[in-house]
Amino acid sequence: MEQTAIKGTSIKASRVGLGTYAMGGIMWGGSDKQESIRTVLAAFEQGINLVDTAPAYGAGLAEEVVGKAIAEHGDRESIIIATKVGLENREGWFYRNSTKEQIFKGIDESLKRLGTDYIDICQVHWPDPLVPIEETAEAMNKLYEQGKIRAIGVSNYSVEQMERFRKVSPLHTLQPPYNMFERVIEQDILPYCEKHGITMLTYGSLCRGLLSGRMRSDTQFSGDDHRKIDPKFKPPQYQEYLKTVELLDQFAQKNYGKHVLHLAVRWVLDRTNLAIALWGARRPDQMKTVGEVTGWSLDSKAMESIDSIINRHIKDTKQPYIADTYCPADRGPVKK
């Protein structure tokens, strides 16, 4: 597995990380705890050493899963845990709260669920418009100085917000959404991170499974699955995306002997050397082919060919990721 050094720290992480959002079950139609633990262990077997999680993923369930898996695996020092702070759980609903009090409380709760005494990468989950960014940055820097966290990160922050944050505290990572179909960060966020050496833990690399190659026109989403409200998964857009995925899969097979799933993750890794692509999974079998994304690369000609395929069918790749609506700026509830 390819690795990368996170600048400003001693952390060396696999360039593919395991995303645990779906393991929380909420907005993914439920979860199987033991199956999830086996999935984390399967990721370790594939050479992945970075696991991204958050208290809001299943109201602590995903963190508990990660903690139990690491305890079973052993060798804590070899694993990079990335988790988050800055959301407050009020009777099962999550609200943005990036006050220093909530951050200090949240980190201690996460440490307990994860069964560890330090977090490798701690990220502010969402910007909180009701709390000065400077207060949030100061709290994160305090945790860093105390040794409770080894790296400071933010998630879903704009360039302006990162600028304010960096005036108070070091900033080592950013977690933005990024994939072939959702490229809004290319406008300013990606160039900013490249300029300042900020590693990106990109989520949504497979666009909620759309780029997995496994979805069909009759695929059903049940319960509280958030794809039920995502326009990409509704006609007529859904059919356009499925056709594009089919063509991308043909391109991957013809030129690399791979499938669209591997192409999608490789695409993220080759867009910038500062990217760590998060591979979301909740079943062990979903980890079987993760090794297929390494040992090859996409050159500029391949990137142009991919863009040509997408542009023939997809009208706008600069749309914000729909998760932006899950956590309103007025502290509205977020189920994530």
PEKA-V921115 format. One record per pair of residues at least 6 apart in sequence whose ideal C-beta (glycine too) atoms are under 8 Angstrom apart, sorted by the first residue. I is the first residue (numbers start at 1). J is the second residue. Records with the same first field share a line. If there is no record, write none. Layout:
I->J  J
This chain:
1->14  15  16  46  47  48  49  291  294
2->14  15  16  269  294
3->12  13  14  15  49
4->12  13  15  199  273  274  276
5->11  12
6->12  13  121  151  172  173  199
7->172  197  198  199
8->151  170  172  197
9->150  151  172
10->150
11->80  120  121  150  151
13->49  50  80  276
14->47  48  49  50  80  276
15->269  275  276  277  294
16->48  265  269  276  277  278  279  290  293  294
17->48  50  51  52  80  82  201  276  277  278  279
18->39  40  43  48  50  51  52  278  279  280  281  287
19->52  203  278  279  280  281
20->36  40  51  52  53  54  57  62  65  66  280  282
21->28  54  57  62  203  280  336
22->28  31  280  281  282
23->31  36  39  53  57  58  61  62  65  282
24->31  56  57  58  59  61  62
25->31  58  61
26->57  58  59  224  335  336
27->224  225  226  335  336
28->224  225  226  282
29->221  222  223  224  225
30->223
31->58  61  282
32->282
33->61  64  65
35->282  283  284
36->62  65  282
37->65  68  69  72
38->284
39->281  282  283  284  286  287
40->51  65  66  69  70  73
41->69  72  73  284
42->284  287  288
43->51  279  281  287  290
44->69  73  79
45->287
46->287  290  291
47->291
48->279  287  290
49->78  79  80
50->79  80  82  121  201  276
51->66  70  79  80  81  82
52->82  83  175  201  203  278
53->62  63  65  66  81  82  83  84  114
54->62  63  83  84  87  125  336
55->63  83  84  85  87  89  106  109  110  113
56->84  87  89  94  125  334  336
57->63  336
59->89  92  94
60->89  109  113
63->83  110  113  114
64->113  114
66->81  114
67->113  114  115  116
68->115
70->76  79  81  114  115  116
71->115
73->79
76->116
79->120
80->120  121
81->114  116  119  120  121
82->119  120  121  122  123  153  173  175  201
83->110  114  119  121  122  123
84->122  123  124  125  155
85->98  102  103  106  107  110  122  123  124  125  140
86->96  97  98  102  103  106  124  125  126  128  136
87->94  95  96  97  106  125  126  327  334
88->94  95  96  97  102
93->333  334  335
94->327  333  334  335  336
95->331  332  333  334
96->125  126  127  128  129  130  327  329  331  334
97->128  131  331
98->124  126  127  128  131  135  136  139
99->128  131  135  136  139
100->135  136  138  139  142
103->124  136  139  140  143
104->139  142  143
107->119  122  143  148  149
110->119
111->117  118  119  148
117->148
118->147  148  149  150
119->148  149  150
120->149  150  151
121->149  150  151  153  172  173  201
122->140  143  148  149  151  152  153
123->152  153  154  155  173  175  201
124->136  140  153  154  155  157
125->155  156
126->155  156  327  334
127->133  154  156  157  158  161
128->136
129->329  330
130->331
133->161  164  165  168
134->164  165  167  168
136->165
137->164  165  166  167  168  169
138->168  169
140->149  152  169
141->152  168  169  170
143->149  152
144->150  151  152  169  170
151->172  173
152->169  170  171  172  173
153->171  172  173  174  175  201
154->161  162  165  171  173  174  175
155->174  175  176
156->175  176  177  323  324
157->165  174
158->189
159->188  189  192
162->171  174  192  198
165->171
166->196
171->196  198
172->198  199
173->198  199  200  201
174->189  193  198  199  200  201
175->200  201  202  203
176->185  189  200  202  203
177->184  185  202  203  204  321  323
178->185  190  200  202  203  204  205  268  271  275
179->202  204  205  206  207  211  264  267  268
180->207  211  248  264  267  306  310  317
181->207  210  211  232  241  310  314  317
182->204  207  317  319  320  321
183->317  318
184->318  319  320  321
186->318
187->318
190->200  271  272
192->198
193->199  200  272  274
194->272  274
197->274
198->274
199->274  275  276
200->272  274  275  276
201->276  278
202->268  275  276  277  278
203->278  280
204->278  321  323
205->211  264  265  268  277  278  279  280
206->212  261  264  265  279  280
207->232  264
208->226  227  230  232  233
209->215  227  280
210->232  233  241  245
211->245  248  260  261  264
212->260  261
213->245  249  259  260  261
215->242  245
216->242
217->238  239  242
221->227  228  233
224->335
226->322  323  326  335
227->233
229->322
230->322
231->237  322
232->238  241  322
240->313  314
241->313  314
243->313
244->309  310  312  313  314
245->260
247->309  313
248->260  263  264  306  309  310
249->259  260  263
251->263  305  306  309
252->258  259  260  262  263
253->259
255->302
256->262  263  296
258->266  292  296
259->289  292
261->289
262->289  292  293
263->298  306
265->277  279  293
266->293  296  297  298
267->298  303  306
268->275  277
269->275  277  293  297
270->297  298  303
277->293
279->287  290
281->287
298->306
310->317
323->336
326->334  335  336
327->334  336
328->334
